[in-house]
Amino acid sequence: NANSAEVKEPSNSQTETHGNEVKPADVTLSNPLNTEWVNAGKSIYDLKCQACHKLTDERLVGPGWKDVTKRREPHWVINMITNVDMMLETDPEAQKLLEQCLVRMPNQNISKEDARHILEFMRSNDGEK
């Protein structure tokens, strides 16, 4: 079918996945926080994020996460996680962070769903209940 969206060729090596741009309307925040998502987000943080990001405002390799959800819109955070290359090419704030940190954030092949869980963990880290 020529109209099918994407044909994935079988491959022995893991290929990078790049998400489609997330728009503001694509992200719904709920209160209280979804505890399951907070825990899932923490697990992903422990595995893929903590080597470069602290939960305080202290910079490690990348910027600290404290208050990131108060400074950035939810869709910005998710795009930074799932579409880092697009963000570094087009977003002035992402470009400023690259100038400050001097290290390009690698693509961690995180799905939109997992990025949403990380966002929930960030909200919890920033004191939301």
N, C-alpha and C positions, 0 to 999 in steps of 0.2 A: 504494500500500500504506500503510494508516494506521499500521501498526506500524513503519515504517522509522524509524530513529533520528533523522536530521536531514536536512532538505532544504535545500540551499544554493541560494539565489537567485543568478542571475548578477548581478554587480555590477561597475561600472567602477572603484570605489574599493576600496582594500584595507581589509577589515574586520578588527577586532581578533579574535584567536583567544584563547580562554581554555581552558586544559586542565581536565580533571577532577582532583580532588584526588589527589595521589600519596600512597599509604600506605607505611609502613615496608617491608612485604613486597614492594612493587613495585620496590625498588631492590636489586640484587645487586652487591656490590663484589667485585672479583677482584684477586688478587695473583699475579704482578706486574701492574702497570698495563698497560692496552691502549694501546700506543704510537700506533696509528692514531687512537684516540679522543682521546688527549692532543693530538695535532696538530690534529685537527678542532676540538677545544674552544678551542685557542689561536687558530685562524683566526676563530672566532666572537667570542672575546674582543676580538681586534684590531678587528673590524668594529663590534661592537655594545656592548661593555662598557667598553673602556679610556678612553672619554671621561669616565666618572664613577668608575671603580674602578681603583686602583693594585694592583699585585701585592705591595706591602709592607703594613705595618699602618697606613700613613698614609691619612687620609681625604682624598679629593678632593671630589667632590660626594657620592658615596656612600662607605660604609666600605671600607677596604683589605681585600684578600682574604687576606692572610697568616694562616695557621692557622685559616681559617674551617672547614675540614674537621675540625679538632680540637675546635672549639667547637660545631658544629652537626651534627645528624643528616643523613645523605644526603637523605632525603625532604624535610626542611625546606628544604635548599638548592634542590632541584628545584622545590618548590612556590613558593619565593620568585622563581624565574626564570619559571616558567610560569603561576603563579596569584597574581601580586603583589597584585591587588585583594583577593582572598579573604584573603591573609595579613595585609594591613594592616587589614582589618576584624576579624579573629578572633584573630590570634596576638600575644600580649603582647610577645614578643621583637622581632617585626617592627615593632610599634608603638613600642617604645623606640628602634629605629634611626631611625624616621621623626622622632621627637622630637629626636634628636641631630643628624640630618643636615638636617632641615627641608625636604627635597625628596622628593616622592613618586616612587618609581622608576616610570618609564613601562613600559607593556607593550611588550616588544620583539618580540612574536609569534614566540617561540622554541618549537619543538616539544619534546615530552618527550625524543625521541631526541637532539636537539641539546643540551638541558639536561643530559642524561646525559654527553655529551661534554665540556661545560663543567665538570661536576663532576670528571671524570677529569683535566682540565687543572688544576683547583684542587688535587686530591690531589697531582699532580706538583709544583705550585708549593709545596705544604706539605712537600715532601721525601720523599713516598712513592716507592717504586721499582716 
